[in-house]
Amino acid sequence: MSEISQDLEQAIHSLVTEGKEPSVALIKSRLTSPLPMPLIIKALQAWKKNAKVPKIEKTTPSLTAEQRITQLEQQVAALSARLAKLESQN
C-alpha cells in the first residue's frame, strides 16, 4: 500500500477505534502530511462503501512545454561545451 493510502487508513482507523464517525475534517486533522481535499473525500467514500481505502499514489507534476524546452536547451548547451572541450584535447 502506498504511503498516502497508509496515512489515510491510519487516520480513519484511529477515529473508528475512538468510536468517532470518520469525516473529511476529522481525517484531515489526523493526517501526518497535508493532502488535497478531493483525495480525502475519495478515500472516505470508498471506506464507507467497502471499509477499505483505495490505493492512492503520489505523482510527479508534468512539466509544461516551455519548462521542457528550457531544460533541453540547458542539456544541449552542457553537452556542446563538453564536446568542444573533448575536441580541443585532440
C-alpha positions in Angstrom: 0.0 0.0 0.0 1.3 3.5 -0.8 2.4 5.9 1.8 -0.7 8.2 1.2 -3.1 5.3 1.4 -1.5 4.1 4.6 -1.7 7.6 6.1 -5.4 7.8 5.2 -6.0 4.3 6.5 -4.3 5.0 9.8 -6.3 8.3 10.2 -9.6 6.5 9.6 -8.7 3.6 11.8 -7.7 5.8 14.7 -11.1 7.6 14.5 -13.0 4.3 14.4 -11.1 2.9 17.4 -12.1 6.0 19.3 -15.7 5.5 18.4 -15.9 8.5 16.2 -17.5 8.6 12.8 -14.8 9.5 10.2 -15.5 12.8 8.4 -13.3 14.8 6.0 -12.4 17.3 8.7 -11.5 14.7 11.3 -9.5 12.7 8.8 -7.7 15.8 7.6 -6.8 16.7 11.2 -5.2 13.2 11.7 -3.0 13.2 8.6 0.7 13.5 9.1 1.1 15.4 5.8 -1.4 17.6 4.0 -3.5 16.1 1.2 -5.9 17.7 -1.3 -9.5 17.6 -0.2 -10.7 15.5 -3.2 -8.3 12.7 -2.2 -9.6 12.7 1.3 -13.2 12.7 0.1 -12.5 9.8 -2.3 -10.9 7.8 0.4 -13.7 8.4 2.8 -16.4 7.5 0.2 -14.5 4.3 -0.6 -14.1 3.4 3.1 -17.8 3.9 3.7 -18.7 1.6 0.8 -16.1 -1.2 1.2 -14.4 -0.5 4.6 -11.2 -0.1 2.5 -9.1 2.9 1.4 -8.3 2.8 -2.3 -4.6 2.8 -3.4 -3.6 6.4 -3.9 -0.2 7.2 -5.3 1.7 10.4 -5.5 2.5 11.5 -9.0 5.1 14.0 -10.1 3.7 17.1 -11.7 4.2 17.2 -15.5 6.4 19.9 -16.9 5.0 22.4 -19.3 6.3 22.6 -22.9 8.2 25.7 -22.0 9.8 24.1 -19.0 10.8 21.1 -21.0 12.3 23.2 -23.8 14.3 25.2 -21.3 15.6 22.0 -19.7 16.5 20.5 -23.0 18.3 23.7 -24.1 20.4 23.6 -20.9 21.3 20.0 -21.6 22.3 20.8 -25.2 24.4 23.7 -24.0 26.2 21.5 -21.4 26.8 18.7 -23.9 28.0 21.1 -26.6 30.5 22.5 -24.0 31.7 19.0 -23.2 32.0 18.1 -26.8 34.0 21.3 -27.6 36.3 20.5 -24.6 36.9 17.0 -25.9 37.6 18.1 -29.4 40.1 20.7 -28.2 42.0 18.0 -26.4 42.8 16.1 -29.6 
